[in-house]
Amino acid sequence: MLPEILKVAEEYGLTFNPRYHGKKETLCKCTFCEEDFKPGKGNKFYLSLNTHDQVYKCWYCGVSGGVLDFEAKLSGLPYNEVREKYFGKRKKPLHPAESLNARQLRLIGWAEYKRKDRNDFKKNRESVLRDWKNYEYEELVKHFALFMVIAHIENQAARQNELLKYVIQSCHKTQIYLLFNRLLAEYVKDEDERTGWAIEGAEIGRAAWKASLSTYDFGMDKVVYNVVFLYHMLEMEKLQTPIKGVHKKEANVNDKMSFAN
């Protein structure tokens, strides 16, 4: 039986709207985006808990999910560990592809396949896992590139905040576990200590920033377009001629900037 989302929220010390506490829709401060903690928003409670269905959603940043996912995010523990807390360990380890939820499978085109034929889905678990890893890598690269652009914007606080809000919402929509936290963790590392997707994302981010700077257009649509465009240009280039060396790759990314303007 699933835990009660209200009790989980109370256990982790969330701040509730007293008028709605314990009702079917319980409102509280969002501990994920913390937008309703800002000055002037004392009477705002963006995080909604459905105490009947045991699900949650922030009406500001868009983060949502079930009670186990809710506790995983609050505690910082992997989802499977939270699940084991309530339902115990599985006798046989679950294949990573089978631990993907319906939303994750839908993003990589396998949800309907699993719904129609579970046995055949099991036979294709390695293909499913490969597709998820490819999808995860692509999203990590693009989101880190966006984050790098935001980090380098100067004297445009409103635009920076708008873009940051977009990235946080976009991270949640990817269904990749703790994506935004992973971006932050890579950003504070020295460049030579970053993982592959962060190195590639940083290169694209710098090029996208220069493309926006050349026209001084840091509008959200333009920044996102530059990142996506440059990412796919690099992917096409990889298929045609594998590039050796970071400096050569950086030069090629910069060559594409004029096309992104």
HUQUI-V191531 format. One record per residue. N is the residue number from 1. RES is the residue in one letter. PSI is psi in whole degrees, -180 to 180 (NA if undefined). Layout:
BEGIN
N | RES | PSI
N | RES | PSI
END
This chain:
BEGIN
1 | M | 136
2 | L | 147
3 | P | 162
4 | E | 127
5 | I | -31
6 | L | -42
7 | K | -37
8 | V | -45
9 | A | -40
10 | E | -40
11 | E | -35
12 | Y | 13
13 | G | 32
14 | L | 154
15 | T | 120
16 | F | 153
17 | N | 113
18 | P | -26
19 | R | -25
20 | Y | -1
21 | H | 126
22 | G | -7
23 | K | 173
24 | K | -45
25 | E | 104
26 | T | 130
27 | L | 141
28 | C | 172
29 | K | 140
30 | C | 114
31 | T | -5
32 | F | -50
33 | C | -22
34 | E | 21
35 | E | -37
36 | D | 5
37 | F | -8
38 | K | 155
39 | P | 137
40 | G | -2
41 | K | 32
42 | G | -27
43 | N | 11
44 | K | 137
45 | F | 97
46 | Y | -20
47 | L | 121
48 | S | 129
49 | L | 124
50 | N | 105
51 | T | -6
52 | H | -48
53 | D | -7
54 | Q | 48
55 | V | 168
56 | Y | 159
57 | K | 137
58 | C | 126
59 | W | 0
60 | Y | -58
61 | C | -14
62 | G | -3
63 | V | 137
64 | S | 167
65 | G | -167
66 | G | 178
67 | V | -35
68 | L | -40
69 | D | -38
70 | F | -48
71 | E | -36
72 | A | -43
73 | K | -41
74 | L | -38
75 | S | -24
76 | G | 6
77 | L | 152
78 | P | 149
79 | Y | -44
80 | N | -33
81 | E | -39
82 | V | -40
83 | R | -43
84 | E | -32
85 | K | -37
86 | Y | -29
87 | F | -1
88 | G | 172
89 | K | 147
90 | R | 145
91 | K | -38
92 | K | 128
93 | P | 140
94 | L | 135
95 | H | 139
96 | P | -35
97 | A | -33
98 | E | -13
99 | S | -7
100 | L | 134
101 | N | 177
102 | A | -39
103 | R | -41
104 | Q | -44
105 | L | -36
106 | R | -37
107 | L | -26
108 | I | 11
109 | G | 20
110 | W | -3
111 | A | -48
112 | E | -35
113 | Y | -44
114 | K | -39
115 | R | -37
116 | K | -37
117 | D | 92
118 | R | -36
119 | N | -43
120 | D | -33
121 | F | -42
122 | K | -34
123 | K | -23
124 | N | 23
125 | R | -37
126 | E | -37
127 | S | -41
128 | V | -47
129 | L | -40
130 | R | -43
131 | D | -39
132 | W | -43
133 | K | -38
134 | N | -43
135 | Y | -45
136 | E | -44
137 | Y | -46
138 | E | -44
139 | E | -37
140 | L | -45
141 | V | -51
142 | K | -41
143 | H | -34
144 | F | -36
145 | A | -45
146 | L | -42
147 | F | -38
148 | M | -39
149 | V | -47
150 | I | -43
151 | A | -25
152 | H | -1
153 | I | 132
154 | E | 145
155 | N | 27
156 | Q | 66
157 | A | -42
158 | A | -44
159 | R | -40
160 | Q | -45
161 | N | -38
162 | E | -45
163 | L | -39
164 | L | -42
165 | K | -42
166 | Y | -45
167 | V | -42
168 | I | -46
169 | Q | -42
170 | S | -38
171 | C | -44
172 | H | -37
173 | K | -25
174 | T | -20
175 | Q | 20
176 | I | 126
177 | Y | 124
178 | L | 40
179 | L | -49
180 | F | -39
181 | N | -37
182 | R | -35
183 | L | -47
184 | L | -42
185 | A | -38
186 | E | -35
187 | Y | -37
188 | V | -6
189 | K | 157
190 | D | 148
191 | E | -39
192 | D | -5
193 | E | -4
194 | R | 154
195 | T | 168
196 | G | -45
197 | W | -32
198 | A | -38
199 | I | -47
200 | E | -41
201 | G | -38
202 | A | -40
203 | E | -45
204 | I | -40
205 | G | -43
206 | R | -43
207 | A | -41
208 | A | -38
209 | W | -44
210 | K | -38
211 | A | -43
212 | S | -37
213 | L | -34
214 | S | -27
215 | T | 1
216 | Y | 40
217 | D | 99
218 | F | 29
219 | G | 149
220 | M | -46
221 | D | -40
222 | K | -43
223 | V | -46
224 | V | -42
225 | Y | -47
226 | N | -44
227 | V | -49
228 | V | -43
229 | F | -51
230 | L | -35
231 | Y | -48
232 | H | -30
233 | M | -41
234 | L | -39
235 | E | -42
236 | M | -39
237 | E | -38
238 | K | -39
239 | L | -32
240 | Q | -50
241 | T | 107
242 | P | 133
243 | I | 134
244 | K | 130
245 | G | 133
246 | V | -42
247 | H | -38
248 | K | -39
249 | K | -43
250 | E | -40
251 | A | -41
252 | N | -37
253 | V | -44
254 | N | -34
255 | D | -26
256 | K | -10
257 | M | -40
258 | S | -30
259 | F | -25
260 | A | -13
261 | N | NA
END
